[in-house]
């Protein structure tokens, strides 16, 4: 927003017709007014230019939003292809496609977009399914970090990431790492989704599995 210079103040309310020389002397507008002798018309023209610039910026923002939405939709579509390949047991093909999807998401949406986090998570899931736990762990951790930053600590997607990490730690035999994660996932789903939501049931089951693996059967019941 354009502001009046503090050094050019007047106690009287300006009347543009009577006192054309006392209006705010923004340098670029002042020069034009001196050339034309018509201060109001010049400034109204300049105001029109500002309005046009704002409208142009809004149009650009809308175009950028539409482009981002299209990229998100494409990432979602490609991730569905990854899931289908996994369900068909085509793990190498699914892994290759998941790597491509992640590269596309990072390039078009950036490294900290929720859709990028989903792509990171999916790649980690595939590595876990193939028994490559050392490859899966940093990917799950990265997906969780992205989601915590952009979605907040109590979003349902946080519970998904935390549960995935817990299951991975269980597969690695690191139950002391898995237990607090399962407890956190359950707390999130109960608070955000309610005690009877299917995701809450998944979190409960996962927590029970950890307790059983630790031989804490009274807690698992």
N, C-alpha and C positions, 0 to 999 in steps of 0.2 A: 504494500500500500504506500502511495506517495504521501509524504508529510511536509508541512510547511517549515521552512528554515526558521530556527528560533531567533535569529538576528534580525529578521524582518517582521516585527510584530507591530500592530497598531491598535490603539484603544478603541477606535471607532469601527463599527461594522462596515465592511467594504461595500460600496455600491459600484458595481462594475462599470456602469454607464458614466458615472460622475468622476470616479477616481481610478482610471485604467492603469495608472502608474504605480498604485499602491498594492496591487494584488501580489501574491507570493511569487518571488522571482526565481522559480526553478530555471536554471540556466538555459536549458534547451527550449522551454516554453517562452521564456523572456525574449530570446532572440527572435522567435517567430512573431511574437506580438509586436515587437518594434518594427519588424519588416512590414507587417500587414496593418498595424494600427487597430486591430480588432481583437482584444484580449479574450473576451468570452468565446468567440467563435473558435479561436485557436485552441483554447483549453477544452472546449467541448469536443473538438476533433481529436485532441490527445486522449481524452477520456474514452472516446469511442475506440481508439487503438488499444487502450488497456483492456476494455471489455472484450474486444476481439481476441487479444492474446490469452485472456482467461478462458474464453470459450474454446480456443484452439488447444490449450493445455488440458481442459476437461475432455475434449475429444480424443486426445492422445492417451489419456489415462484409461478411457473406456476401451480403446483399441488394445492397449497393453493388457487390460484385464481379460478381454476376449481371447487374446493370444495365450495368456497363462492358462485360462480355462481349457483351451483346446489341448495344450500340452499335458495338463493333468488328466484329461480324458484319454489321451493316447497312452500315457504311462499306465493308467488303470487297465486299459485294454490289453496292453502287452503283459502286464502282470497276471491277467487272467490266462493268457497263453502259457505263461510259466507254470501256473497252477495245473492247467490241463495236462501239460507234459509230465509234471510230477505224478499226477494221478494215474497216468498211463504207464508209469514206471520208467519213463525215458529220462533218467537222471542226468546223463551227460548233456543231452539236448536242452533240458530245462536249465541246467547250470549255465550253459553258454548263453541262452536267451536272457537269463536273469542278469548276467554281467552286462549284456548289451542294454537292457532296460535301465540299469543303474547308471551307466554312462550317459544315456540319453536324458535321464531325469536330472543328473548333475549339470549337464550342459544347458538344458532349457529352463530348469526351475531353480537351480542353485543347490548347494550342498546341505542347506538347512530347511528345505521345504518338507511338509508332511508326506507328500507323495514320494519324495526321495527317501525319507525314513522307511516307508513301506517297502521300497525296492531294496534297501539295505537289509531290512529284516528278512525279506524273502530269500535273498542270497544266503544269509546266515542259516536259514532254515534248511536250505538244500545241502549246505555243507554238513550240517548236523545229521541230516538223513543219510548222507553218504559216510558217516562216521568220522568226518574230518573236524573234530571238535576244536582244535586249535585255530582253524580257519573261521569257524562259526562264532567263537566267543567275542572277538573284537568287533564283529559286525553287529551282533546283538547289543553290545555295549554302545556302539555308535548310534544305532537306531533309537535306543532309549535316551541317549543324551540329546539327540535332535528333538525328540518328542517332548522331553521335559522343558527344553528351551522355548519351543514354539507353541506348545499346547498347554503347558502348566503341569503341576505335579499330580493332579487328580483326574486327568482325562482318561476315558476308557482305553484309549490306545496305549497309555502308560501301563495299565494293568496287563495288556497283551504282551508288551515288551518284557515286563518284569516276570510274567509267567514263563515266557520263552527262555529267559535267562535261568530261571529256577529249574526248569526241565533239563536244560543243558548241564547245569552243575550236578544235577542228580545223575545224569548219564556218565559224568566224569567222576562220580563217587564223592563229590565235594558237598556233602549234606549241610555242613555248617554254613556254606555260602548260599545254599538253596533255601534253607528254612526262612530267614528274614525276608527273602524275596517273595516267597509264597504268602507269608503273612501280610506283606505290604499289598500284594495283588488282591487278596481277599478284602482288605480294609477299603481299597479303592472301589472295587465293584459293589460292595455292600453299601457304601456311602453314595456313590454316583448312580448306580443302576438299581439298587434295592436288593433285599435278601432273596428274592425269588426269581431273579433274572438268570437265564441260562449261563451267562458269563460268570455269575457268582457261583453257580454250581460247579463250573470248571475250576474256579479258584479253590473252592472247598475240596474238591477231589484231589487237586494237585497238592494242597497242603497235607491232606491225609496220606498221600503217597510218601511225602517226605518223612512224616512221623513214623510210618511203618518201616521205611528204610532205616530209620534210626532206632528201631525197636521200641519206640514210645507208643505202644499200642493203645494205652488208655487215652492218649491225646488224639489218636487217629480215628477213634470211634465217633 
